[in-house]
Amino acid sequence: MQTVYDWVTIAIFAGLIVIFLQRSVGLAEDQEGDNVWLYLPPAVALAVANYLGNEGYGAFAWLTIVGAVAYILLVIKPVQLKR
């Protein structure tokens, strides 16, 4: 854990894990439409962003992090967004 990319991606990934675990032990109606495969794209994106950041491609790393967070908010929906 030497770079800011390590800290940011691990923090977001930890939040993703908490969302998954919270939903996996919740009520059946809370789990409707929630599949474990939905969590794979942001997890992979965060790993790629960490790699890109550590290799010196900061702009691409931040774009990938923003994309992963957008996916989490729009597809996994940990919070209800107002429209």
Secondary structure, DSSP 8 states (H G I E B T S, - for coil): --SHHHHHHHHHHHHHHHHHHHHHTS-GGGSTT--GGGGHHHHHHHHHHHHHHHTT-HHHHHHHHHHHHHHIIIII-SS----
